[in-house]
Each structure stands twice: as C-alpha cells, then as structure tokens.
Amino acid sequence: MGKDILIVGAGLSGAVIGRELAEAGHSVRIVEARDHIAGNCHTERCPETGVMVHVYGPHIFHTDDTGVWDYVNAHMRFLPYKNRVKAQSGGRVFSLPINLLTINQFFGQTLRPAEARAFIEAQADTTIEDPQTFEEQALRFVGPALYEAFFKGYTQKQWGCHPRELPAAILKRLPVRFNYDDDYFAHRHQGMPEGGYTEMVASILDHPGIEVALNTPYAPDMADDADHVFWSGPLDAYFGHDLGRLGYRTLDFERFTEQGDYQGCAVMNYCDAEVPFTRITEHKHFAPWETHEGSVMYREFSRACGPDDIPYYPIRQVEEKTLLRDYVTRAETLAGVTFVGRLGTYRYLDMDVTIREALDTARHFLRSRAGNKAMPAFVHAPL
Ligand SMILES: Cc1cc2nc3c(=O)[nH]c(=O)nc-3n(C[C@H](O)[C@H](O)[C@H](O)COP(=O)(O)OP(=O)(O)OC[C@H]3O[C@@H](n4cnc5c(N)ncnc54)[C@H](O)[C@@H]3O)c2cc1C
C-alpha cells in the first residue's frame, strides 16, 4: 500500500512532524539511515557501567517555550537539571559562563557587582567602536586578559581558525555576568528526560499511523508513491552535493571509562590552545538522580567535516552562505518536498527550537492541504 507522507530522518524534526501528521489521520513512513531513532539527541545506556550516554555529545533541554516544554513532558518525565560548566585555563579551574566568581578568582579580587563591572569596563578596548570580528568583539567587551584566557584558544579549536577570521556575531554582546549566577542557560524550563532522549522520541513515534524503517537511507524511488516528502537530512545531500558541499565542523569523541567520579561535573571546558580537545563530558553527571560506580567520559575534538563524517555545526560564513543561496534557489523550484530541521535548513537549532519549528511545519502542511495550497520547500528560511 502506498504511504502518503515520507519523512527522511527519525530525529526530533522527523518524529514531531510524523506524529502531528499521524494524529491528523495521515499514514507516515519514516526512513532513517542509522540503526537508531532520535538523531543526534540519541542516548543509550553503557552496558558496562549502566550510565546513560549522550552518544553524539551532551544535550541539555532548556526553553522559554512553555508549549514545547509541555509537549516533551507529555512524552517523558523531565527531572530538574542545571548545566553548570567548569573551565580549565592556564592550569586553574574556573566557573563558566564568566561570572563574578570567575572574575574574582581570575584576578584575585573580592569585587562586588558594580565594582566588577567598572573593573571589566576599564579593561575593555573602547577604541574599537564597531567590532567586526570575534576578536574585536571580545577585546571590546571583556579586554585582553579574559579574551586570552577563556575565548581565544577555545574558539580557535572549535572553529579551526583564528578568532579574527570569525564574525563578531558569534560572541554575544557582553558574555559576562556580574553576579554569582553560574547557570549556563537563562531559560525558564530546564531539565533532562528521565529515561533519555531516545525513549522520549520513541514515545513521540509510538502511533499506529507511523512506520519507521531503520538502516534505510533515502533512495529517490521511495518518493514515487509519496504525497509529500519532509527531508531532515543535509540540504546539499538531497542534490547529491552537485554544487559543492556546505561546510560543517565535525566532532570526534574519544571515549574512556573510569571508576568513581572522574571530574566532579558534567562538562569541563579546556580553553588553552595547547590542549587539543575542547572539553570533557562525564555523562553520569547528566543524571544526578542515578548512582553508578563506573563512569563514561568523552574527550571532544573539533575539526573540519569530511565527506564521510557526521556534520555537526554549520559554518555559515560568507562562502557557505553563497553556496547555501544556490541550493535554496534550487530547492524552491521543487514541488512535493519540504526541507526541515538543523540539516535540512543548514542552521544550528537547539532541541526546543527544532520541536517548535517541526510543530509549525506540520500545521502549515495541514493548512495547505485543507486550503488546496502548495506546500513550500521551506517553512523556515535557511537564510
Ligand atoms: C554537539 C551538539 C550538542 C548539542 N547540544 C544541545 C543541547 O545541549 N541542547 C539543545 O537544545 N540542543 C542541542 N543540540 C542540538 C540538537 O542536536 C538538535 O536540535 C537536534 O538534533 C535537531 O534534530 P533534527 O531532527 O533536525 O536533526 P538530527 O538529529 O540530525 O536528525 C536527522 C536525522 O536524519 C537522518 N538522515 C540524514 N540523511 C538521511 C538520509 N539520506 N536517509 C535517511 N536518514 C537520513 C540522520 O541519520 C539523523 O538521524 C546539540 C547539537 C550538537 C551538534
């Protein structure tokens, strides 16, 4: 029997769109190239230690979108979790994001908030009136000492180029807090799914109108009997990369295990350029309600993404945006396919934004069908 909706990818985008359309009475077929659902949010228990591992890197759920918070909680109980990141720089450990504790420890001071603000302002390079690069932005707002210690080496490792080659927009306007708030995210809702993200996505997919085929990369003939295709794979991959490859950074994870508590926190950043990795993640600290003797760690290395690597972070510099424009123009000439999610629209998207956009996309589709209107290639513009 023909399936009316084909979805490529069983990550959050594909699962949420699939569920909305199945609820509306469509039959949905999802093809997934990997041997598991949940895309890059995939979690699985380490058979040796019992620790829940974030297989493609650490994922913390945080949002101000109460509708999305209710949506995920309807599929999995979320337990309270605050992301409190630590950073090593120059052989010392500090609190991130840079806050009053970081400033006082780093400069050996006991400043109060207003004093710290004045102190940092005195370090800032106010001759830079209109920062253009990441480096200028950092020097303009935090001055050379904090820039060198916390931003320069880390950014260089993460993006593979000097911060003066990156746009100012990558760094928030003032990446410093003048109080002791060390909660990495400033969102109203924050937590971790008790049973992991994959179990949550399994619940989203658990509908009689949805069929999921794992280990099944998309092939064009799959679309033959589909009424519409939602594509959450890489935009350029849909076209066989024939105009060139959109640039990404990929990550290598060096996994190791230890007994006990390895680093005392979930995420430790390594800011110095001489240390080749960007951070170490200790996964059991993402589930503080669980107890495990053993521990699983990931040392995380960032590098340019090759053709056989997993694309993680879109680069979106001038060159990539030019190529992106060409692919978008081409995609817009197509009928019957909509590009969605972080890869389909070549943007970094947090999970809450991914879910919100997926809900919007599904509703847009249902309205289009009801009104006999064509469904666009993009509900959320990549540019
Ligand atoms: C290192 C890292 C850390 C992150 N941490 C956080 C965090 O802490 N908090 C947060 O909110 N967000 C975080 N995110 C973002 C989060 O991963 C994304 O929001 C989410 O994965 C987007 O879901 P998606 O379905 O759009 O894409 P994906 O999860 O990438 O799913 C796409 C799926 O499509 C499949 N696919 C691709 N091509 C094909 C094909 N040709 N045929 C069949 N299947 C195909 C892929 O195998 C994949 O399973 C992080 C992202 C990264 C890279």
The ligand as an ORCA input file, in Angstrom:
! r2SCAN-3c Opt
* xyz 0 1
  C      27.328     18.602     19.766
  C      25.921     19.093     19.860
  C      25.374     19.378     21.091
  C      24.085     19.833     21.197
  N      23.597     20.121     22.428
  C      22.353     20.596     22.550
  C      21.848     20.954     23.830
  O      22.542     20.849     24.845
  N      20.587     21.428     23.899
  C      19.782     21.574     22.788
  O      18.645     22.004     22.922
  N      20.234     21.214     21.574
  C      21.494     20.737     21.423
  N      21.954     20.387     20.188
  C      21.049     20.480     19.016
  C      20.275     19.174     18.723
  O      21.174     18.139     18.434
  C      19.337     19.439     17.532
  O      18.383     20.391     17.919
  C      18.573     18.211     17.027
  O      19.420     17.111     16.834
  C      17.917     18.535     15.701
  O      17.122     17.437     15.282
  P      16.892     17.138     13.747
  O      15.871     16.059     13.681
  O      16.634     18.383     12.994
  O      18.319     16.622     13.211
  P      19.117     15.273     13.536
  O      19.066     14.964     14.985
  O      20.440     15.425     12.901
  O      18.295     14.154     12.763
  C      18.370     13.979     11.359
  C      18.280     12.502     11.073
  O      18.189     12.315      9.651
  C      18.922     11.140      9.323
  N      19.285     11.221      7.907
  C      20.087     12.127      7.311
  N      20.198     11.871      5.996
  C      19.442     10.763      5.742
  C      19.144     10.028      4.561
  N      19.648     10.353      3.353
  N      18.346      8.935      4.665
  C      17.815      8.590      5.870
  N      18.060      9.266      7.026
  C      18.859     10.340      6.963
  C      20.124     11.206     10.252
  O      20.720      9.920     10.392
  C      19.503     11.717     11.552
  O      19.097     10.658     12.380
  C      23.276     19.987     20.040
  C      23.822     19.713     18.786
  C      25.140     19.295     18.689
  C      25.729     19.080     17.320
*
